[in-house]
Each structure stands twice: as C-alpha cells, then as structure tokens.
Amino acid sequence: MKKQIICFLLVSVNALFSQSNLKHLLQKYNTESIPYISVNQLLKQQENVVLLDAREKKEFEISHLKNTYFVGYTNFSLKETLKKIPNKKSKIVVYCSLGIRSEDIAEKLKVAGYTNILNLYGGIFEWKNKGNPVFDSNEKATDNIHVFSKEWSKWLLKGTKVYE
C-alpha cells in the first residue's frame, strides 16, 4: 500500500510539473495571438470544428486526429487551405506537436481573413497524453506519435515515440 501511495504521488507531481513546464514552453515560443482550446474543450465540440494539422507530412502520416485536413508547416499553402475551407467564419482548430507551429499557421489564416481560429493547447502530444485516439495514414487507430525531435519527445507521456 505504501508503494502505491508513493507511486501515485510521483505520477501526480510529474503531471503537475509537466503542465507547468508546458505552459512556460508555450509562453517562450508563442505570442498567444491565437486563443488556445484545451483538449477537453475540443472533445466537447469536435463535431463542430474543422481540424487542421500543421506538422510535416511524415508526422501526419504516422498519426493525426480523426477527420483532420493536412495543411503542413514548411510547405503550407494558403491557396490550398482556402479551397478546403472557403467559409472564413468556420470554426477552425489548428494543431501540431505542442502548439507552436500551429500558432504560426493560425496567424496566417487570421491575416487571410479567417475569424474563428483556435490553437490546440499542447497539440497532438497533449491529445494523446489524455488518452485520446490518433490514426495512421490508413485511418486505423495507432499508438505511434512522431515526436518531431529528441528535445520535444519528453512532452509525449503516452503512446509510442517515432522519430523518423
């Protein structure tokens, strides 16, 4: 029983510490020009939003959220995105690994006239950390998550880390 309590406390402290550090990481890289949406908030309204994945194609093919449009980051095309989402009032949630690249893409959409854009706080990592499903290029559920880099991999607490 004593071991179980100690284990529970360590997991709880780690979760709190990780969330605090994630907040600091996002503050370091983001301006918060695009409001965040939490995983829990997104789960409640997922059917009413357009999801955009702002990672690289190799990351998207390993795993992504269900019913997501791939828009990429390095090769993001506003022209192609306009074709996918002609209604600039659509509720859009952009995500990446943690929420840094997605803010950049969301800002481009905002400049282009989209008015209802949110950034998924913690990105696909937080989505998976909360136990939610992700899907591979064949739309089959998977535990694999592309972690972008060794540095960012520490933020993924659940699932199988894939580097390439």
matplotlib code that plots the C-alpha trace (Angstrom):
import matplotlib.pyplot as plt

x = [0.0, 2.8, 4.4, 1.1, 0.8, 4.4, 3.9, 0.6, 2.3, 5.2, 2.9, 0.8, 3.8, 5.2, 1.9, 1.7, 5.3, 4.9, 1.9, 3.7, 6.7, 4.5, 2.9, 6.3, 7.5, 4.5, 4.9, 8.5, 7.6, 4.1, 2.6, -0.9, -2.2, -4.5, -6.6, -6.0, -8.5, -7.9, -8.2, -11.2, -12.9, -12.2, -13.7, -17.0, -17.2, -15.1, -18.0, -18.5, -14.9, -12.6, -9.3, -6.0, -2.7, 0.2, 3.0, 5.1, 3.7, 5.8, 4.4, 0.8, 1.2, 2.3, -0.6, -3.2, -6.6, -9.6, -11.2, -8.2, -7.0, -3.3, -2.0, 1.6, 4.1, 7.1, 5.1, 1.9, -0.3, -2.9, -4.3, -4.9, -6.4, -8.8, -10.0, -10.6, -12.3, -13.9, -16.1, -13.8, -16.3, -15.8, -14.6, -11.1, -8.7, -5.1, -2.7, 0.9, 3.0, 2.8, 1.1, 4.0, 3.9, 0.1, 0.1, 2.2, -0.2, -3.2, -1.8, -1.5, -5.2, -6.1, -4.3, -6.2, -9.5, -10.5, -12.2, -12.8, -9.4, -8.1, -4.8, -4.9, -3.0, -0.3, -1.1, -1.3, 1.0, -1.5, -4.3, -2.5, -1.4, -5.1, -5.7, -7.5, -7.1, -4.9, -5.0, -2.4, -2.4, -4.8, -7.2, -6.5, -6.1, -2.4, -0.3, 2.5, 3.3, 6.0, 7.8, 9.5, 12.8, 14.5, 14.1, 10.3, 9.9, 9.9, 6.4, 4.8, 3.9, 1.7, 2.0, 4.9, 7.5, 8.5, 11.5, 11.5]
y = [0.0, 2.4, 1.7, 2.5, 5.8, 6.8, 5.9, 7.9, 10.9, 10.7, 10.5, 13.4, 15.6, 14.7, 15.6, 19.0, 19.7, 18.8, 21.0, 23.9, 23.4, 23.1, 26.4, 28.0, 26.4, 27.8, 31.2, 31.2, 30.5, 31.8, 35.2, 33.9, 35.9, 32.9, 31.7, 28.2, 25.5, 22.7, 19.0, 18.7, 21.7, 20.3, 16.9, 18.6, 20.4, 18.3, 17.7, 21.4, 22.3, 22.0, 20.4, 21.4, 19.6, 22.0, 19.4, 17.9, 15.2, 12.4, 13.3, 13.4, 10.0, 8.4, 9.8, 12.5, 13.3, 11.9, 13.9, 16.3, 18.2, 18.2, 21.7, 21.3, 23.8, 24.2, 23.9, 25.5, 26.8, 29.4, 28.9, 25.2, 25.9, 28.4, 25.6, 23.2, 25.9, 28.5, 29.8, 32.2, 32.1, 28.3, 27.3, 26.1, 24.3, 24.1, 21.7, 20.5, 18.6, 21.0, 24.2, 26.2, 25.7, 25.7, 29.2, 30.3, 28.7, 30.1, 33.6, 33.2, 32.2, 35.1, 37.6, 35.9, 36.8, 33.7, 34.9, 31.9, 30.1, 28.3, 26.7, 23.3, 23.7, 21.0, 19.8, 16.1, 15.3, 16.6, 14.9, 11.5, 12.2, 12.5, 9.0, 10.1, 8.1, 9.0, 7.5, 6.5, 7.1, 4.3, 5.8, 2.9, 3.7, 3.7, 4.4, 5.8, 9.5, 11.3, 13.3, 15.8, 15.7, 14.2, 17.6, 17.6, 13.9, 14.5, 16.1, 12.9, 10.8, 8.2, 6.3, 5.0, 7.6, 7.6, 9.7, 9.0]
z = [0.0, 0.9, -2.6, -4.3, -2.5, -3.3, -6.9, -7.1, -5.6, -8.0, -11.0, -9.7, -9.1, -12.5, -14.2, -12.4, -13.1, -16.8, -17.2, -15.6, -17.8, -20.9, -20.1, -19.8, -23.0, -24.9, -23.4, -24.6, -28.2, -28.7, -28.5, -27.8, -30.7, -31.4, -28.4, -27.1, -26.9, -24.4, -25.3, -23.0, -24.7, -28.2, -27.2, -26.3, -29.7, -32.1, -34.4, -35.0, -35.9, -38.8, -37.7, -39.4, -38.9, -39.1, -38.9, -41.7, -43.9, -42.4, -38.9, -40.2, -41.9, -38.7, -36.7, -36.7, -35.2, -36.9, -39.7, -40.0, -43.0, -43.5, -44.2, -43.3, -42.0, -44.1, -47.3, -46.0, -48.9, -48.1, -51.6, -50.9, -47.5, -49.0, -51.3, -48.3, -46.1, -48.3, -45.4, -43.4, -40.5, -40.0, -36.5, -37.1, -34.6, -35.7, -34.0, -34.3, -31.8, -28.9, -30.2, -31.5, -35.3, -35.2, -33.9, -36.9, -39.3, -37.4, -37.7, -41.4, -41.6, -39.4, -41.7, -44.6, -43.0, -41.1, -37.9, -35.7, -35.2, -32.1, -31.3, -29.6, -26.3, -26.1, -29.6, -30.6, -27.7, -25.1, -27.1, -26.8, -23.2, -22.2, -23.7, -26.9, -30.2, -33.1, -36.6, -39.2, -42.9, -43.4, -40.8, -38.4, -34.7, -33.6, -30.6, -32.7, -32.5, -34.4, -31.8, -34.1, -32.2, -29.2, -27.4, -27.9, -27.2, -23.4, -23.7, -25.0, -22.0, -23.6, -26.9, -28.9, -29.8, -33.5, -34.7, -38.4]

ax = plt.figure().add_subplot(projection="3d")
ax.plot(x, y, z, "-o")
ax.set_aspect("equal")
plt.show()
